[in-house]
């Protein structure tokens, strides 16, 4: 199997290798999101859903719900507490 991304191509010998590669990418992304705020002395992020990647539709529902809360926060309908709102 050959995967093209822009000007580069990657040869992946089997579908199993491809799936293993995707799992490593998802793991790396999750770890980045877990740690990215720690240089500012903030705690590690925690994840729900047993840290599993959600199916597309479920992820879109979470994004929509979060966006709704963000809009309420920006509009002053929700108490900011320790959040930075500018």
PDB file of N, CA, C and O in Angstrom, chain B, residues numbered from 101:
ATOM      1  N   UNK B 101       0.852  -1.164   0.000  1.00  0.00           N
ATOM      2  CA  UNK B 101       0.000   0.000   0.000  1.00  0.00           C
ATOM      3  C   UNK B 101       0.896   1.224   0.000  1.00  0.00           C
ATOM      4  O   UNK B 101       1.866   1.286   0.755  1.00  0.00           O
ATOM      5  N   UNK B 102       0.579   2.193  -0.837  1.00  0.00           N
ATOM      6  CA  UNK B 102       1.321   3.448  -0.884  1.00  0.00           C
ATOM      7  C   UNK B 102       0.360   4.568  -0.504  1.00  0.00           C
ATOM      8  O   UNK B 102      -0.742   4.664  -1.044  1.00  0.00           O
ATOM      9  N   UNK B 103       0.781   5.401   0.418  1.00  0.00           N
ATOM     10  CA  UNK B 103      -0.028   6.542   0.839  1.00  0.00           C
ATOM     11  C   UNK B 103       0.655   7.808   0.367  1.00  0.00           C
ATOM     12  O   UNK B 103       1.836   8.023   0.640  1.00  0.00           O
ATOM     13  N   UNK B 104      -0.083   8.646  -0.341  1.00  0.00           N
ATOM     14  CA  UNK B 104       0.461   9.922  -0.808  1.00  0.00           C
ATOM     15  C   UNK B 104      -0.072  11.049   0.060  1.00  0.00           C
ATOM     16  O   UNK B 104      -1.266  11.120   0.351  1.00  0.00           O
ATOM     17  N   UNK B 105       0.829  11.922   0.463  1.00  0.00           N
ATOM     18  CA  UNK B 105       0.454  13.118   1.219  1.00  0.00           C
ATOM     19  C   UNK B 105       1.276  14.271   0.668  1.00  0.00           C
ATOM     20  O   UNK B 105       2.450  14.420   1.006  1.00  0.00           O
ATOM     21  N   UNK B 106       0.669  15.078  -0.171  1.00  0.00           N
ATOM     22  CA  UNK B 106       1.399  16.181  -0.788  1.00  0.00           C
ATOM     23  C   UNK B 106       2.446  15.638  -1.735  1.00  0.00           C
ATOM     24  O   UNK B 106       2.130  14.870  -2.645  1.00  0.00           O
ATOM     25  N   UNK B 107       3.693  16.033  -1.525  1.00  0.00           N
ATOM     26  CA  UNK B 107       4.775  15.613  -2.405  1.00  0.00           C
ATOM     27  C   UNK B 107       5.483  14.356  -1.922  1.00  0.00           C
ATOM     28  O   UNK B 107       6.424  13.888  -2.564  1.00  0.00           O
ATOM     29  N   UNK B 108       5.045  13.813  -0.814  1.00  0.00           N
ATOM     30  CA  UNK B 108       5.715  12.638  -0.276  1.00  0.00           C
ATOM     31  C   UNK B 108       4.823  11.409  -0.377  1.00  0.00           C
ATOM     32  O   UNK B 108       3.597  11.517  -0.414  1.00  0.00           O
ATOM     33  N   UNK B 109       5.441  10.263  -0.421  1.00  0.00           N
ATOM     34  CA  UNK B 109       4.727   8.992  -0.421  1.00  0.00           C
ATOM     35  C   UNK B 109       5.334   8.104   0.651  1.00  0.00           C
ATOM     36  O   UNK B 109       6.534   8.164   0.920  1.00  0.00           O
ATOM     37  N   UNK B 110       4.509   7.295   1.247  1.00  0.00           N
ATOM     38  CA  UNK B 110       4.966   6.367   2.271  1.00  0.00           C
ATOM     39  C   UNK B 110       4.547   4.970   1.842  1.00  0.00           C
ATOM     40  O   UNK B 110       3.381   4.741   1.521  1.00  0.00           O
ATOM     41  N   UNK B 111       5.489   4.039   1.835  1.00  0.00           N
ATOM     42  CA  UNK B 111       5.189   2.654   1.511  1.00  0.00           C
ATOM     43  C   UNK B 111       4.859   1.930   2.809  1.00  0.00           C
ATOM     44  O   UNK B 111       5.689   1.852   3.715  1.00  0.00           O
ATOM     45  N   UNK B 112       3.661   1.412   2.890  1.00  0.00           N
ATOM     46  CA  UNK B 112       3.236   0.636   4.058  1.00  0.00           C
ATOM     47  C   UNK B 112       2.936  -0.768   3.559  1.00  0.00           C
ATOM     48  O   UNK B 112       2.025  -0.959   2.754  1.00  0.00           O
ATOM     49  N   UNK B 113       3.699  -1.759   4.032  1.00  0.00           N
ATOM     50  CA  UNK B 113       3.607  -3.096   3.461  1.00  0.00           C
ATOM     51  C   UNK B 113       2.276  -3.822   3.667  1.00  0.00           C
ATOM     52  O   UNK B 113       1.863  -4.599   2.806  1.00  0.00           O
ATOM     53  N   UNK B 114       1.605  -3.584   4.783  1.00  0.00           N
ATOM     54  CA  UNK B 114       0.366  -4.315   5.047  1.00  0.00           C
ATOM     55  C   UNK B 114      -0.671  -3.388   5.675  1.00  0.00           C
ATOM     56  O   UNK B 114      -0.341  -2.320   6.191  1.00  0.00           O
ATOM     57  N   UNK B 115      -1.914  -3.815   5.622  1.00  0.00           N
ATOM     58  CA  UNK B 115      -2.982  -3.062   6.276  1.00  0.00           C
ATOM     59  C   UNK B 115      -2.748  -3.048   7.786  1.00  0.00           C
ATOM     60  O   UNK B 115      -3.029  -2.046   8.443  1.00  0.00           O
ATOM     61  N   UNK B 116      -2.244  -4.132   8.334  1.00  0.00           N
ATOM     62  CA  UNK B 116      -1.939  -4.193   9.762  1.00  0.00           C
ATOM     63  C   UNK B 116      -0.922  -3.139  10.173  1.00  0.00           C
ATOM     64  O   UNK B 116      -1.056  -2.511  11.223  1.00  0.00           O
ATOM     65  N   UNK B 117       0.096  -2.949   9.341  1.00  0.00           N
ATOM     66  CA  UNK B 117       1.093  -1.908   9.613  1.00  0.00           C
ATOM     67  C   UNK B 117       0.453  -0.531   9.564  1.00  0.00           C
ATOM     68  O   UNK B 117       0.772   0.341  10.373  1.00  0.00           O
ATOM     69  N   UNK B 118      -0.456  -0.338   8.608  1.00  0.00           N
ATOM     70  CA  UNK B 118      -1.168   0.933   8.478  1.00  0.00           C
ATOM     71  C   UNK B 118      -1.982   1.212   9.746  1.00  0.00           C
ATOM     72  O   UNK B 118      -1.941   2.318  10.286  1.00  0.00           O
ATOM     73  N   UNK B 119      -2.715   0.209  10.210  1.00  0.00           N
ATOM     74  CA  UNK B 119      -3.527   0.375  11.419  1.00  0.00           C
ATOM     75  C   UNK B 119      -2.629   0.645  12.623  1.00  0.00           C
ATOM     76  O   UNK B 119      -2.942   1.505  13.446  1.00  0.00           O
ATOM     77  N   UNK B 120      -1.525  -0.076  12.735  1.00  0.00           N
ATOM     78  CA  UNK B 120      -0.582   0.157  13.832  1.00  0.00           C
ATOM     79  C   UNK B 120      -0.049   1.580  13.792  1.00  0.00           C
ATOM     80  O   UNK B 120       0.110   2.213  14.835  1.00  0.00           O
ATOM     81  N   UNK B 121       0.228   2.092  12.587  1.00  0.00           N
ATOM     82  CA  UNK B 121       0.725   3.455  12.438  1.00  0.00           C
ATOM     83  C   UNK B 121      -0.323   4.465  12.894  1.00  0.00           C
ATOM     84  O   UNK B 121       0.007   5.445  13.562  1.00  0.00           O
ATOM     85  N   UNK B 122      -1.589   4.229  12.536  1.00  0.00           N
ATOM     86  CA  UNK B 122      -2.658   5.133  12.957  1.00  0.00           C
ATOM     87  C   UNK B 122      -2.813   5.145  14.473  1.00  0.00           C
ATOM     88  O   UNK B 122      -3.028   6.198  15.075  1.00  0.00           O
ATOM     89  N   UNK B 123      -2.705   3.975  15.083  1.00  0.00           N
ATOM     90  CA  UNK B 123      -2.812   3.888  16.538  1.00  0.00           C
ATOM     91  C   UNK B 123      -1.700   4.697  17.195  1.00  0.00           C
ATOM     92  O   UNK B 123      -1.933   5.387  18.188  1.00  0.00           O
ATOM     93  N   UNK B 124      -0.489   4.613  16.643  1.00  0.00           N
ATOM     94  CA  UNK B 124       0.621   5.391  17.192  1.00  0.00           C
ATOM     95  C   UNK B 124       0.378   6.885  17.043  1.00  0.00           C
ATOM     96  O   UNK B 124       0.698   7.654  17.949  1.00  0.00           O
ATOM     97  N   UNK B 125      -0.181   7.306  15.918  1.00  0.00           N
ATOM     98  CA  UNK B 125      -0.485   8.721  15.703  1.00  0.00           C
ATOM     99  C   UNK B 125      -1.535   9.191  16.707  1.00  0.00           C
ATOM    100  O   UNK B 125      -1.372  10.243  17.325  1.00  0.00           O
ATOM    101  N   UNK B 126      -2.612   8.421  16.876  1.00  0.00           N
ATOM    102  CA  UNK B 126      -3.649   8.787  17.845  1.00  0.00           C
ATOM    103  C   UNK B 126      -3.089   8.848  19.260  1.00  0.00           C
ATOM    104  O   UNK B 126      -3.435   9.747  20.028  1.00  0.00           O
ATOM    105  N   UNK B 127      -2.234   7.905  19.605  1.00  0.00           N
ATOM    106  CA  UNK B 127      -1.615   7.901  20.926  1.00  0.00           C
ATOM    107  C   UNK B 127      -0.752   9.144  21.112  1.00  0.00           C
ATOM    108  O   UNK B 127      -0.793   9.780  22.165  1.00  0.00           O
ATOM    109  N   UNK B 128       0.022   9.486  20.099  1.00  0.00           N
ATOM    110  CA  UNK B 128       0.868  10.679  20.169  1.00  0.00           C
ATOM    111  C   UNK B 128       0.055  11.952  20.316  1.00  0.00           C
ATOM    112  O   UNK B 128       0.416  12.829  21.100  1.00  0.00           O
ATOM    113  N   UNK B 129      -1.047  12.066  19.568  1.00  0.00           N
ATOM    114  CA  UNK B 129      -1.915  13.240  19.679  1.00  0.00           C
ATOM    115  C   UNK B 129      -2.525  13.348  21.070  1.00  0.00           C
ATOM    116  O   UNK B 129      -2.559  14.428  21.660  1.00  0.00           O
ATOM    117  N   UNK B 130      -3.003  12.232  21.587  1.00  0.00           N
ATOM    118  CA  UNK B 130      -3.605  12.231  22.917  1.00  0.00           C
ATOM    119  C   UNK B 130      -2.577  12.671  23.957  1.00  0.00           C
ATOM    120  O   UNK B 130      -2.900  13.455  24.850  1.00  0.00           O
ATOM    121  N   UNK B 131      -1.346  12.177  23.853  1.00  0.00           N
ATOM    122  CA  UNK B 131      -0.311  12.553  24.819  1.00  0.00           C
ATOM    123  C   UNK B 131       0.049  14.028  24.695  1.00  0.00           C
ATOM    124  O   UNK B 131       0.312  14.686  25.702  1.00  0.00           O
ATOM    125  N   UNK B 132       0.063  14.554  23.476  1.00  0.00           N
ATOM    126  CA  UNK B 132       0.334  15.982  23.307  1.00  0.00           C
ATOM    127  C   UNK B 132      -0.747  16.794  24.017  1.00  0.00           C
ATOM    128  O   UNK B 132      -0.433  17.726  24.758  1.00  0.00           O
ATOM    129  N   UNK B 133      -2.017  16.450  23.797  1.00  0.00           N
ATOM    130  CA  UNK B 133      -3.108  17.168  24.454  1.00  0.00           C
ATOM    131  C   UNK B 133      -3.083  16.969  25.970  1.00  0.00           C
ATOM    132  O   UNK B 133      -3.538  17.845  26.706  1.00  0.00           O
ATOM    133  N   UNK B 134      -2.572  15.863  26.443  1.00  0.00           N
ATOM    134  CA  UNK B 134      -2.474  15.619  27.883  1.00  0.00           C
ATOM    135  C   UNK B 134      -1.448  16.573  28.513  1.00  0.00           C
ATOM    136  O   UNK B 134      -1.680  17.096  29.603  1.00  0.00           O
ATOM    137  N   UNK B 135      -0.323  16.799  27.836  1.00  0.00           N
ATOM    138  CA  UNK B 135       0.819  17.494  28.426  1.00  0.00           C
ATOM    139  C   UNK B 135       0.988  18.956  28.012  1.00  0.00           C
ATOM    140  O   UNK B 135       1.764  19.668  28.648  1.00  0.00           O
ATOM    141  N   UNK B 136       0.298  19.431  26.979  1.00  0.00           N
ATOM    142  CA  UNK B 136       0.693  20.702  26.364  1.00  0.00           C
ATOM    143  C   UNK B 136       0.605  21.920  27.271  1.00  0.00           C
ATOM    144  O   UNK B 136       1.271  22.915  26.987  1.00  0.00           O
ATOM    145  N   UNK B 137      -0.181  21.898  28.349  1.00  0.00           N
ATOM    146  CA  UNK B 137      -0.297  23.061  29.226  1.00  0.00           C
ATOM    147  C   UNK B 137       0.642  23.007  30.428  1.00  0.00           C
ATOM    148  O   UNK B 137       0.719  23.965  31.197  1.00  0.00           O
ATOM    149  N   UNK B 138       1.348  21.905  30.594  1.00  0.00           N
ATOM    150  CA  UNK B 138       2.172  21.753  31.794  1.00  0.00           C
ATOM    151  C   UNK B 138       3.335  22.748  31.874  1.00  0.00           C
ATOM    152  O   UNK B 138       3.745  23.071  32.989  1.00  0.00           O
ATOM    153  N   UNK B 139       3.894  23.258  30.767  1.00  0.00           N
ATOM    154  CA  UNK B 139       4.943  24.276  30.924  1.00  0.00           C
ATOM    155  C   UNK B 139       4.452  25.538  31.648  1.00  0.00           C
ATOM    156  O   UNK B 139       5.257  26.282  32.208  1.00  0.00           O
ATOM    157  N   UNK B 140       3.142  25.778  31.638  1.00  0.00           N
ATOM    158  CA  UNK B 140       2.554  26.918  32.348  1.00  0.00           C
ATOM    159  C   UNK B 140       2.140  26.540  33.767  1.00  0.00           C
ATOM    160  O   UNK B 140       1.331  27.230  34.388  1.00  0.00           O
ATOM    161  N   UNK B 141       2.699  25.440  34.276  1.00  0.00           N
ATOM    162  CA  UNK B 141       2.398  24.937  35.625  1.00  0.00           C
ATOM    163  C   UNK B 141       0.932  24.568  35.810  1.00  0.00           C
ATOM    164  O   UNK B 141       0.392  24.680  36.911  1.00  0.00           O
ATOM    165  N   UNK B 142       0.298  24.133  34.744  1.00  0.00           N
ATOM    166  CA  UNK B 142      -1.078  23.648  34.835  1.00  0.00           C
ATOM    167  C   UNK B 142      -1.053  22.131  34.916  1.00  0.00           C
ATOM    168  O   UNK B 142      -0.090  21.508  34.468  1.00  0.00           O
ATOM    169  N   UNK B 143      -2.096  21.521  35.481  1.00  0.00           N
ATOM    170  CA  UNK B 143      -2.093  20.055  35.611  1.00  0.00           C
ATOM    171  C   UNK B 143      -2.291  19.365  34.264  1.00  0.00           C
ATOM    172  O   UNK B 143      -2.708  19.981  33.283  1.00  0.00           O
ATOM    173  N   UNK B 144      -1.984  18.087  34.247  1.00  0.00           N
ATOM    174  CA  UNK B 144      -2.215  17.283  33.051  1.00  0.00           C
ATOM    175  C   UNK B 144      -3.706  17.276  32.708  1.00  0.00           C
ATOM    176  O   UNK B 144      -4.554  17.252  33.600  1.00  0.00           O
ATOM    177  N   UNK B 145      -4.015  17.298  31.425  1.00  0.00           N
ATOM    178  CA  UNK B 145      -5.406  17.159  30.997  1.00  0.00           C
ATOM    179  C   UNK B 145      -5.859  15.724  31.214  1.00  0.00           C
ATOM    180  O   UNK B 145      -5.061  14.789  31.151  1.00  0.00           O
ATOM    181  N   UNK B 146      -7.141  15.568  31.468  1.00  0.00           N
ATOM    182  CA  UNK B 146      -7.738  14.239  31.626  1.00  0.00           C
ATOM    183  C   UNK B 146      -8.761  14.045  30.514  1.00  0.00           C
ATOM    184  O   UNK B 146      -9.334  15.014  30.016  1.00  0.00           O
ATOM    185  N   UNK B 147      -8.987  12.801  30.127  1.00  0.00           N
ATOM    186  CA  UNK B 147      -9.882  12.490  29.025  1.00  0.00           C
ATOM    187  C   UNK B 147     -10.989  11.557  29.479  1.00  0.00           C
ATOM    188  O   UNK B 147     -10.768  10.673  30.306  1.00  0.00           O
ATOM    189  N   UNK B 148     -12.168  11.757  28.939  1.00  0.00           N
ATOM    190  CA  UNK B 148     -13.288  10.867  29.207  1.00  0.00           C
ATOM    191  C   UNK B 148     -13.308   9.716  28.219  1.00  0.00           C
ATOM    192  O   UNK B 148     -12.364   9.520  27.453  1.00  0.00           O
ATOM    193  N   UNK B 149     -14.369   8.975  28.246  1.00  0.00           N
ATOM    194  CA  UNK B 149     -14.597   7.862  27.324  1.00  0.00           C
ATOM    195  C   UNK B 149     -13.468   6.835  27.370  1.00  0.00           C
ATOM    196  O   UNK B 149     -13.119   6.239  26.352  1.00  0.00           O
ATOM    197  N   UNK B 150     -12.898   6.634  28.565  1.00  0.00           N
ATOM    198  CA  UNK B 150     -11.778   5.689  28.728  1.00  0.00           C
ATOM    199  C   UNK B 150     -10.635   5.976  27.776  1.00  0.00           C
ATOM    200  O   UNK B 150      -9.926   5.067  27.344  1.00  0.00           O
ATOM    201  N   UNK B 151     -10.461   7.253  27.452  1.00  0.00           N
ATOM    202  CA  UNK B 151      -9.403   7.738  26.560  1.00  0.00           C
ATOM    203  C   UNK B 151      -9.480   7.152  25.160  1.00  0.00           C
ATOM    204  O   UNK B 151      -8.479   7.135  24.443  1.00  0.00           O
ATOM    205  N   UNK B 152     -10.646   6.673  24.762  1.00  0.00           N
ATOM    206  CA  UNK B 152     -10.815   6.125  23.419  1.00  0.00           C
ATOM    207  C   UNK B 152     -11.124   7.247  22.434  1.00  0.00           C
ATOM    208  O   UNK B 152     -11.745   8.246  22.796  1.00  0.00           O
ATOM    209  N   UNK B 153     -10.692   7.080  21.196  1.00  0.00           N
ATOM    210  CA  UNK B 153     -11.071   8.003  20.131  1.00  0.00           C
ATOM    211  C   UNK B 153     -12.537   7.735  19.796  1.00  0.00           C
ATOM    212  O   UNK B 153     -12.938   6.592  19.580  1.00  0.00           O
ATOM    213  N   UNK B 154     -13.319   8.794  19.756  1.00  0.00           N
ATOM    214  CA  UNK B 154     -14.751   8.641  19.477  1.00  0.00           C
ATOM    215  C   UNK B 154     -15.018   8.488  17.991  1.00  0.00           C
ATOM    216  O   UNK B 154     -14.245   8.980  17.168  1.00  0.00           O
ATOM    217  N   UNK B 155     -16.103   7.813  17.637  1.00  0.00           N
ATOM    218  CA  UNK B 155     -16.522   7.807  16.233  1.00  0.00           C
ATOM    219  C   UNK B 155     -16.854   9.238  15.796  1.00  0.00           C
ATOM    220  O   UNK B 155     -17.138  10.099  16.629  1.00  0.00           O
ATOM    221  N   UNK B 156     -16.816   9.477  14.512  1.00  0.00           N
ATOM    222  CA  UNK B 156     -16.993  10.816  13.949  1.00  0.00           C
ATOM    223  C   UNK B 156     -18.246  11.513  14.483  1.00  0.00           C
ATOM    224  O   UNK B 156     -18.160  12.649  14.949  1.00  0.00           O
ATOM    225  N   UNK B 157     -19.390  10.864  14.426  1.00  0.00           N
ATOM    226  CA  UNK B 157     -20.643  11.497  14.838  1.00  0.00           C
ATOM    227  C   UNK B 157     -20.617  11.873  16.323  1.00  0.00           C
ATOM    228  O   UNK B 157     -21.077  12.953  16.695  1.00  0.00           O
ATOM    229  N   UNK B 158     -20.088  11.002  17.159  1.00  0.00           N
ATOM    230  CA  UNK B 158     -20.013  11.302  18.590  1.00  0.00           C
ATOM    231  C   UNK B 158     -19.057  12.468  18.841  1.00  0.00           C
ATOM    232  O   UNK B 158     -19.333  13.326  19.679  1.00  0.00           O
ATOM    233  N   UNK B 159     -17.939  12.501  18.120  1.00  0.00           N
ATOM    234  CA  UNK B 159     -16.986  13.600  18.271  1.00  0.00           C
ATOM    235  C   UNK B 159     -17.615  14.924  17.844  1.00  0.00           C
ATOM    236  O   UNK B 159     -17.408  15.946  18.497  1.00  0.00           O
ATOM    237  N   UNK B 160     -18.376  14.913  16.759  1.00  0.00           N
ATOM    238  CA  UNK B 160     -19.049  16.131  16.308  1.00  0.00           C
ATOM    239  C   UNK B 160     -20.076  16.615  17.324  1.00  0.00           C
ATOM    240  O   UNK B 160     -20.245  17.822  17.502  1.00  0.00           O
ATOM    241  N   UNK B 161     -20.760  15.700  17.989  1.00  0.00           N
ATOM    242  CA  UNK B 161     -21.708  16.085  19.040  1.00  0.00           C
ATOM    243  C   UNK B 161     -20.984  16.762  20.204  1.00  0.00           C
ATOM    244  O   UNK B 161     -21.464  17.766  20.731  1.00  0.00           O
ATOM    245  N   UNK B 162     -19.836  16.222  20.605  1.00  0.00           N
ATOM    246  CA  UNK B 162     -19.053  16.816  21.686  1.00  0.00           C
ATOM    247  C   UNK B 162     -18.585  18.215  21.282  1.00  0.00           C
ATOM    248  O   UNK B 162     -18.642  19.148  22.083  1.00  0.00           O
ATOM    249  N   UNK B 163     -18.123  18.359  20.041  1.00  0.00           N
ATOM    250  CA  UNK B 163     -17.665  19.663  19.550  1.00  0.00           C
ATOM    251  C   UNK B 163     -18.810  20.670  19.558  1.00  0.00           C
ATOM    252  O   UNK B 163     -18.633  21.811  19.984  1.00  0.00           O
ATOM    253  N   UNK B 164     -19.970  20.255  19.092  1.00  0.00           N
ATOM    254  CA  UNK B 164     -21.128  21.152  19.056  1.00  0.00           C
ATOM    255  C   UNK B 164     -21.536  21.583  20.468  1.00  0.00           C
ATOM    256  O   UNK B 164     -21.815  22.758  20.706  1.00  0.00           O
ATOM    257  N   UNK B 165     -21.569  20.636  21.394  1.00  0.00           N
ATOM    258  CA  UNK B 165     -21.935  20.948  22.776  1.00  0.00           C
ATOM    259  C   UNK B 165     -20.919  21.912  23.397  1.00  0.00           C
ATOM    260  O   UNK B 165     -21.297  22.874  24.065  1.00  0.00           O
ATOM    261  N   UNK B 166     -19.636  21.648  23.174  1.00  0.00           N
ATOM    262  CA  UNK B 166     -18.584  22.506  23.716  1.00  0.00           C
ATOM    263  C   UNK B 166     -18.679  23.909  23.133  1.00  0.00           C
ATOM    264  O   UNK B 166     -18.501  24.895  23.847  1.00  0.00           O
ATOM    265  N   UNK B 167     -18.959  24.000  21.840  1.00  0.00           N
ATOM    266  CA  UNK B 167     -19.093  25.305  21.187  1.00  0.00           C
ATOM    267  C   UNK B 167     -20.255  26.092  21.796  1.00  0.00           C
ATOM    268  O   UNK B 167     -20.154  27.301  22.000  1.00  0.00           O
ATOM    269  N   UNK B 168     -21.353  25.398  22.083  1.00  0.00           N
ATOM    270  CA  UNK B 168     -22.509  26.044  22.706  1.00  0.00           C
ATOM    271  C   UNK B 168     -22.110  26.641  24.068  1.00  0.00           C
ATOM    272  O   UNK B 168     -22.451  27.786  24.366  1.00  0.00           O
ATOM    273  N   UNK B 169     -21.390  25.868  24.888  1.00  0.00           N
ATOM    274  CA  UNK B 169     -20.951  26.354  26.190  1.00  0.00           C
ATOM    275  C   UNK B 169     -19.983  27.530  26.036  1.00  0.00           C
ATOM    276  O   UNK B 169     -20.037  28.484  26.811  1.00  0.00           O
ATOM    277  N   UNK B 170     -19.100  27.461  25.039  1.00  0.00           N
ATOM    278  CA  UNK B 170     -18.150  28.547  24.794  1.00  0.00           C
ATOM    279  C   UNK B 170     -18.892  29.829  24.428  1.00  0.00           C
ATOM    280  O   UNK B 170     -18.554  30.902  24.927  1.00  0.00           O
ATOM    281  N   UNK B 171     -19.909  29.727  23.557  1.00  0.00           N
ATOM    282  CA  UNK B 171     -20.683  30.910  23.172  1.00  0.00           C
ATOM    283  C   UNK B 171     -21.386  31.509  24.384  1.00  0.00           C
ATOM    284  O   UNK B 171     -21.414  32.731  24.532  1.00  0.00           O
ATOM    285  N   UNK B 172     -21.955  30.675  25.253  1.00  0.00           N
ATOM    286  CA  UNK B 172     -22.596  31.171  26.475  1.00  0.00           C
ATOM    287  C   UNK B 172     -21.581  31.858  27.381  1.00  0.00           C
ATOM    288  O   UNK B 172     -21.880  32.888  27.985  1.00  0.00           O
ATOM    289  N   UNK B 173     -20.395  31.295  27.475  1.00  0.00           N
ATOM    290  CA  UNK B 173     -19.341  31.884  28.288  1.00  0.00           C
ATOM    291  C   UNK B 173     -18.956  33.260  27.747  1.00  0.00           C
ATOM    292  O   UNK B 173     -18.842  34.223  28.504  1.00  0.00           O
ATOM    293  N   UNK B 174     -18.759  33.342  26.439  1.00  0.00           N
ATOM    294  CA  UNK B 174     -18.389  34.619  25.809  1.00  0.00           C
ATOM    295  C   UNK B 174     -19.499  35.660  25.949  1.00  0.00           C
ATOM    296  O   UNK B 174     -19.216  36.854  26.047  1.00  0.00           O
ATOM    297  N   UNK B 175     -20.745  35.224  25.958  1.00  0.00           N
ATOM    298  CA  UNK B 175     -21.885  36.138  26.061  1.00  0.00           C
ATOM    299  C   UNK B 175     -22.170  36.532  27.508  1.00  0.00           C
ATOM    300  O   UNK B 175     -23.058  37.348  27.759  1.00  0.00           O
ATOM    301  N   UNK B 176     -21.434  35.969  28.461  1.00  0.00           N
ATOM    302  CA  UNK B 176     -21.637  36.297  29.866  1.00  0.00           C
ATOM    303  C   UNK B 176     -22.779  35.532  30.506  1.00  0.00           C
ATOM    304  O   UNK B 176     -23.181  35.857  31.623  1.00  0.00           O
ATOM    305  N   UNK B 177     -23.312  34.526  29.830  1.00  0.00           N
ATOM    306  CA  UNK B 177     -24.413  33.723  30.380  1.00  0.00           C
ATOM    307  C   UNK B 177     -23.918  32.663  31.361  1.00  0.00           C
ATOM    308  O   UNK B 177     -24.706  32.084  32.109  1.00  0.00           O
ATOM    309  N   UNK B 178     -22.612  32.413  31.352  1.00  0.00           N
ATOM    310  CA  UNK B 178     -21.997  31.408  32.211  1.00  0.00           C
ATOM    311  C   UNK B 178     -20.895  32.077  33.020  1.00  0.00           C
ATOM    312  O   UNK B 178     -20.165  32.918  32.497  1.00  0.00           O
ATOM    313  N   UNK B 179     -20.771  31.710  34.284  1.00  0.00           N
ATOM    314  CA  UNK B 179     -19.740  32.282  35.151  1.00  0.00           C
ATOM    315  C   UNK B 179     -18.358  31.786  34.706  1.00  0.00           C
ATOM    316  O   UNK B 179     -18.164  30.588  34.502  1.00  0.00           O
ATOM    317  N   UNK B 180     -17.414  32.696  34.560  1.00  0.00           N
ATOM    318  CA  UNK B 180     -16.088  32.349  34.052  1.00  0.00           C
ATOM    319  C   UNK B 180     -15.204  31.693  35.098  1.00  0.00           C
ATOM    320  O   UNK B 180     -14.325  30.908  34.744  1.00  0.00           O
ATOM    321  N   UNK B 181     -15.409  31.991  36.374  1.00  0.00           N
ATOM    322  CA  UNK B 181     -14.546  31.490  37.460  1.00  0.00           C
ATOM    323  C   UNK B 181     -13.080  31.722  37.119  1.00  0.00           C
ATOM    324  O   UNK B 181     -12.655  32.870  36.990  1.00  0.00           O
ATOM    325  N   UNK B 182     -12.307  30.666  36.970  1.00  0.00           N
ATOM    326  CA  UNK B 182     -10.870  30.806  36.721  1.00  0.00           C
ATOM    327  C   UNK B 182     -10.497  30.830  35.238  1.00  0.00           C
ATOM    328  O   UNK B 182      -9.316  30.883  34.895  1.00  0.00           O
ATOM    329  N   UNK B 183     -11.497  30.792  34.364  1.00  0.00           N
ATOM    330  CA  UNK B 183     -11.209  30.782  32.932  1.00  0.00           C
ATOM    331  C   UNK B 183     -10.840  32.184  32.439  1.00  0.00           C
ATOM    332  O   UNK B 183     -11.368  33.186  32.922  1.00  0.00           O
ATOM    333  N   UNK B 184      -9.944  32.232  31.489  1.00  0.00           N
ATOM    334  CA  UNK B 184      -9.578  33.502  30.864  1.00  0.00           C
ATOM    335  C   UNK B 184     -10.555  33.759  29.749  1.00  0.00           C
ATOM    336  O   UNK B 184     -10.633  32.981  28.798  1.00  0.00           O
ATOM    337  N   UNK B 185     -11.298  34.831  29.848  1.00  0.00           N
ATOM    338  CA  UNK B 185     -12.258  35.167  28.810  1.00  0.00           C
ATOM    339  C   UNK B 185     -11.969  36.591  28.355  1.00  0.00           C
ATOM    340  O   UNK B 185     -12.211  37.551  29.087  1.00  0.00           O
ATOM    341  N   UNK B 186     -11.455  36.711  27.152  1.00  0.00           N
ATOM    342  CA  UNK B 186     -11.137  38.032  26.587  1.00  0.00           C
ATOM    343  C   UNK B 186     -11.614  38.129  25.178  1.00  0.00           C
ATOM    344  O   UNK B 186     -11.438  39.164  24.536  1.00  0.00           O
TER     345      UNK B 186
END
